[in-house]
Amino acid sequence: MTEITGLRRLPWTSLDGKRQYVQTDGFLATVADACEHSMVEAVKEDVRRALGSARDEDSCRAELREAIRFLSRATEDAIMVAELRGERLPAEEPMTNSTISEIRET
């Protein structure tokens, strides 16, 4: 993963499929936060819908295939949001011998 200081990747791409980046503060970052939140809510709804079909013993094969599509899309969206948020986490400092000693003493 390439680290870009002061920028965050947006949850959408350009028209030609390239990743888009913006400053971490500002209007577009707020829009990106809202988009990620919306994606998570859609994931929850897709999972509820798929589980409803799976629990319904009268569901036909077509409905179960649709449930699999819901779960596939939900998984893709959840992975994207996790990756985006992971990219914004601060980099971990490498553990040194003194850090390991401090952990053992605790």
C-alpha positions as CSV (number, residue, x, y, z in Angstrom):
1,M,0.0,0.0,0.0
2,T,1.4,3.4,-0.9
3,E,1.2,5.9,1.9
4,I,0.1,9.4,0.9
5,T,0.5,11.9,3.7
6,G,-2.3,14.4,4.2
7,L,-4.6,12.8,1.7
8,R,-7.3,10.2,1.9
9,R,-8.7,7.9,-0.8
10,L,-12.3,8.5,-1.7
11,P,-14.8,5.6,-1.8
12,W,-15.4,6.2,-5.5
13,T,-13.2,6.4,-8.6
14,S,-12.9,8.7,-11.5
15,L,-14.8,8.1,-14.7
16,D,-11.8,6.2,-16.0
17,G,-11.6,4.0,-12.9
18,K,-8.6,5.7,-11.2
19,R,-8.5,6.2,-7.4
20,Q,-9.4,9.7,-6.2
21,Y,-7.7,11.5,-3.2
22,V,-8.6,14.6,-1.2
23,Q,-7.3,16.4,1.8
24,T,-8.3,14.8,5.0
25,D,-10.3,17.8,6.1
26,G,-12.8,19.7,4.1
27,F,-16.1,19.3,2.3
28,L,-15.2,16.3,0.1
29,A,-13.8,14.4,3.1
30,T,-17.1,15.0,4.9
31,V,-19.0,13.7,1.8
32,A,-16.7,10.7,1.7
33,D,-17.5,10.0,5.4
34,A,-21.2,10.2,4.7
35,C,-20.7,7.9,1.7
36,E,-18.9,5.3,3.8
37,H,-21.6,5.5,6.4
38,S,-24.2,5.0,3.7
39,M,-22.3,2.0,2.4
40,V,-22.2,0.4,5.8
41,E,-26.0,0.9,6.3
42,A,-26.6,-0.6,2.8
43,V,-24.4,-3.6,3.8
44,K,-26.5,-4.1,6.9
45,E,-29.7,-4.0,4.8
46,D,-28.4,-6.4,2.2
47,V,-27.4,-8.9,4.9
48,R,-30.8,-8.6,6.6
49,R,-32.5,-9.2,3.2
50,A,-30.3,-12.2,2.3
51,L,-30.8,-13.8,5.7
52,G,-34.5,-13.3,5.4
53,S,-34.5,-15.2,2.1
54,A,-32.2,-17.9,3.6
55,R,-34.5,-18.4,6.6
56,D,-37.7,-18.6,4.4
57,E,-38.2,-22.3,3.6
58,D,-40.4,-21.3,0.7
59,S,-37.6,-19.4,-1.0
60,C,-37.0,-20.6,-4.5
61,R,-33.6,-21.0,-6.1
62,A,-33.8,-17.6,-7.8
63,E,-34.4,-15.9,-4.5
64,L,-31.5,-17.7,-2.9
65,R,-29.3,-16.7,-5.8
66,E,-30.4,-13.1,-5.3
67,A,-29.5,-13.5,-1.6
68,I,-26.0,-14.6,-2.6
69,R,-25.7,-11.5,-4.8
70,F,-26.8,-9.3,-1.8
71,L,-24.2,-10.9,0.3
72,S,-21.5,-10.6,-2.3
73,R,-22.2,-7.0,-2.8
74,A,-22.3,-6.4,0.9
75,T,-19.0,-8.2,1.4
76,E,-17.3,-6.1,-1.4
77,D,-18.6,-2.8,0.1
78,A,-17.6,-3.8,3.7
79,I,-14.1,-4.7,2.5
80,M,-13.8,-1.3,0.7
81,V,-14.9,0.6,3.8
82,A,-12.5,-1.4,6.0
83,E,-9.6,-0.7,3.6
84,L,-10.4,3.0,3.3
85,R,-10.5,3.3,7.1
86,G,-7.4,1.2,7.6
87,E,-5.5,3.5,5.2
88,R,-6.4,6.4,7.6
89,L,-5.0,4.7,10.7
90,P,-1.7,6.0,11.9
91,A,1.3,3.9,11.0
92,E,2.4,1.5,13.7
93,E,5.8,2.2,15.2
94,P,8.1,-0.8,14.9
95,M,8.6,-2.7,18.1
96,T,12.1,-2.3,19.7
97,N,13.7,-4.4,22.4
98,S,12.8,-1.7,24.9
99,T,9.1,-1.7,23.8
100,I,9.0,-5.5,24.1
101,S,10.5,-5.3,27.6
102,E,7.9,-2.7,28.6
103,I,5.1,-4.9,27.4
104,R,6.4,-7.9,29.4
105,E,6.7,-5.8,32.6
106,T,3.0,-4.8,32.4
